[in-house]
Amino acid sequence: MKEITYAKAICEALDEEMERDENIVMLGEDIGFIGGNFKATVGLLEKYGDLRCKDTPISEQGFVGMGVGMALTGLRPIVELMFSDFLLVAADQVINQAAKIRYMSGGQATVPMTIRCPIGAGRSSAAQHSQSMQAMVAHFPGMKVVVPSTAQEAKGLLKTAIRDNDPVIFFEHKMEYNKRYVVDDNVEPIPFGKARIAREGKDITIAATSSMVMKSEKAADRLAKEGIDCEIIDLRTIVPFDKNTVIESVKKTGKLIVADEAHERCGIGAEVAAAIADDIFYYLDAPCGRVNNPNVPLPFSPALEFPLIPSEEKVYEKVKTYFK
């Protein structure tokens, strides 16, 4: 076991996979010379050279499209976007090309490409650099969508993403990069489509994504002192979605909250609640709840931004509404 930052865990996964498979290449803005916008690729240019760790121009549509072409010709590209918001700049390449090529070729072609995208607010980066885009890309078939929580989870899930033969959108929370976590010395790939029960409980289920897992755990610690026993599920992947783990938990607790930092409207919470409704309807003691960003652009001003961000306190308060 060792204690490392979330960014270091990402870097280790990239390094170990690049060492294992010479067909893995990386593309992105500033990933080489400065080691990435959030320092998750430090040292990889020096180790693997300019042909496998390529700094790109500021043209997301261009270098994501280059990644699609590389994947079609036998390489396994890892593309880093500085912010998940920039998926919109490359949307045609991501949604109309990468996600659809296996289907449109009748399975004759695959796109084994991983797109790494920082999500989340908290750095006062304003409305165009603070969004969480996971629900948007999950809407379109053909891609796998990953939302890791801790550094251990990020490392194991990233290894799986890189080895997958379909395009994977891998969302890393930007407020986690500098946090330190205890990580196993040897982290194996974590299978997609299998959620993790981060905390067992009997009174209410909290299904969470990304950093909301850790915020929910802190809220659960507070609630436990008040006699409320929370079960927390780390969804890990949105596509594929582990419906059965959530269903079995809600059958036990009778209550469900979904905690996800993206906007509430048409979000992950609505999808989770709808996806399991047929199986848990008669087990519910109350309607399913959501903890999300409200449906407004994220402000630049910290005084306006921080009250909007889903927090430990908001999870705590939402759970309390079920036990009045």
N, C-alpha and C positions, 0 to 999 in steps of 0.2 A: 504494500500500500504506500501511496505517496500523496502529498498535498500539492496540487498545481492549480493554475488558473483555468478557467473555462476556455480562454483563447489558446492556452498551451495544449489542452486536451484536443482541441480541433487540429492544431498544428501537428501533434503526434499522430493523429489518425491519418492526416494527409501524408505525412512522412512515411509511415509504416506501409501505407497502401502504394505509394509511389515506388518504394523500395521493392515491394512484392511484385508489381506489374509495370513493366517498362512502357506499356501502352497508355498509361495514365499521364495526362498533361493538364496543366492549369492555365487558365486565362483570366485576366481581370485588370482593373485599373489599380496601379500601384502595388500589386501583389508581390512583385519581385524586389525592386530596389529598396523600398521602405518596409517591406514585410506585411503589406495590407493595411487598409484603413483602420482596422481594429487589432492589428499586430497578430493575426492568426496564421500568417505564412512566413514568419521570420525564419531566415536561414535556409529556406527551400531553394531559392535562386542559387545561392552559393553551392549547395549540395548537388542540384540536378541540372543546373545550367539554363541558359536562355531559351533553349528549344522546348524544354518541358515546364518552365515556369515563366510565362510570357506576359510582360506588361503590355497593356493594350491602350489605344486611344480612347477618348471619352466618347464612345459610340456603342451603347448597349445593344442596339439592334444589330450592329455589325459584328461584334465579337460573340454574341449569343448565336447568331446565324453561323459564324465560323465554327462554333462548338457543335452545332447540329451537323454540319458537313463533316467535321472530324469524326463524330460518332458514327456516321453512316459509312465511313471508309475504314473502320476498324480500330480507331482510338477510343479511349474512355476519358473524355474531357470533364474537368471540374471547372465550372465558370463561377467566379465570384462577382456579385453585384455589390456596390458600396452600400446600398440601401434597398430594401425590398420594394420601395416605391418605384424604383426604376424598372421593375418588371413590366410596368405599363409602357415604357419606352420600347421594350423588346417583345411586346405582347404578341405580335404577329409570328415571330420566330418561335416563341414558347407555346402559344395556344394553337395556332393554325398549322405549324410545321412539326415541332418536336412531339407534341402530344398526339398527333394524328397519323404519323408516318407508318407505324406498325399496322394500324387498322387499314389505311388506304393502300398499303402494299400487300395486303392479305397475309401478313406475317413474314414476308420475305425480307423485310428490313427492320432493324431495331435502332433505337437511339439511346445508347447507354451513357447518358449525360447527367451529371449532378450540377444543379444551380444552387449555390449558397447565397442566402439573402439575410442580412440583419433586419430584425423587426423591432418594433416597440418604441414607446416614448420614454421620457425621463432625462434626455440630454438637451432639451429645449432647442431642438433642431428644426422646429416649425412644421407646418402642415404638409410639406412636400418631402420630408425626410423622417417622419415619425410614425408612419402607418404600419399596420400589421395586415398583410395581404393574403393570409392563409385561406380565408373563406373564398376569396375571389378565384384563386387557381384551383381550389378543390371542386369548384363548380364544373370544370371542364374535364371530361374523361380522357384517359390516356397518360396521366401523370400520377406519380405517387407524391404525397404531401406529408412532410415530417416536421414535428414541432418538439424537439428535445427539451428536457428540463435541466438536469444537472450536467456537470462536466462528464461524468461517467456515461450518462445516457447519450450525450452528444457524440462522444468518441465512438461508442459501439454502434449507434445508429448511422453515423457518417460512413463507417466502414461498410455497412450493409448497402447504403445508398450508392457508394462508388462501385460496388460489385454488381449492382442491379442492371438488368438489360433494358429497363425502361427509364425514361426521364424522371428524375426525382428533384422536387423543389424542397430544399433543406433550409428551414428557417431557424436562425440563431438569434437569441435575444441580445440586443446590443448592451443592455445593462448588466448582463452576466459576464461579459468577456474578462473583466478584471477581478471577478470574485474567485476565491480559492475554494476548492473542493477536494475531498479525499477520493482518490481514484485507484483502482486496482493496478498493479504493475503490468498485468497482461489483460487487456480488455478485448473480449471476443465480439464479433458482430452480433447485434441485437436484431432478432427477426422483426420484420414489419408486420403490422396487423395484430399484435398482441400487447394489450395495455398492461401497465404495471400497477399493482395495488401498493401505493406509496405509504398508506396508513390504513389499518383495519379499524372498522367501527360499526356501530349497530343503529345509530339514530338518524343519520342523514348521509347521502352520498354526494360528494363533490367531485365531478369529472372536470379535470383541468388540463390546460396545455401550457407548455413552455414555462416561463417564470411564474405563472399563476399556480403551478404545483407547489413551489416553495412558499409563496404567499399564503396559500391555503393551509399548508402545514403549520405555519406560524399562527394563523387564525384558529386552527384546530387545537393547538396547545392552550390557547386562552379559553376556548369553549369547553375543553375538558375539565378545567377548574370549576366550571359552572355546571358540570354534570351532563354535558352534551357530547356525545361520542361520534365523531365524524369519520367516515370512510372516504379516503382520497384516492382517486384513480388518475394516474398519469396516462393520458391517452396515447402519448408517443407519436402515433401517426393518425392523421385525419383520413387519408386515403392510403391504404385500406383502414377502415374503422372497425375496431374490435367491439362490435355490438354486444356480444354475449357477456363479456366481463361487466359492462355497465348494467345490463339487464339483471344479472344475478345479484349484483350489489343492491339495486333498487328494489328488487323483490324482498330483500332482507330489511332494508331501512325504510322503505315507503316514501322516501323523499329524495329529490334530485335537484342539485344546482350545477350549472355548467359555468366554469370560470375561464374566460378567454379574453385577451387584451384587445382584440379587434372590435370594430363597431358592432353594436347590438343587432341592427337591422340586417336580415338575411344572413346571419352569422352562424358560427359553429354551434352555439347553444340551441338555436332553432332547429338545426339539422339533427343534432343528437336527440333532442326531445321527440322530434317527428319520427326518426328512424326506429326508436324503441317503443313508440306509443302502443302499438298493437300488443306487445308482449307484457307491458307493465301497467296498462291502464287500470286494471282492477286491483293492483297492489298499491297504487298511489294514495297517500293520505292528504296530499296537497298538490297544487299545480307545480310543474317544473319551473325553476327559477333560473335567472341568468345574471352573471356579473361581467360587465363589458364596459368598453368606452361608450359614452353616449354618441348619438348620431350627429356630431358636429366636427368640423376640421380641428385638428389639434393646434392649440395656440403656441406661439413662440414664447410668450411671457411665462416664466416659471410660476408666477402667482396665479395664472390662469390654467397652466398646463397640469400641474400636480394634483389639483382637486378633481380632475377628470380621470386620471389614470386609475384603473382597477388596482386595488391595494388589499393588504391584509385586513385593514379596517373595514373595507367594503364587503369583503367575504364574511367577516365576523358579523357585521350588521345584517347582511342578507340571511345568514343562517338563523340569527336571533328572531327574525320575523316569523319563522316556522314554529317557534317554541314560546310564544307569548301566552 
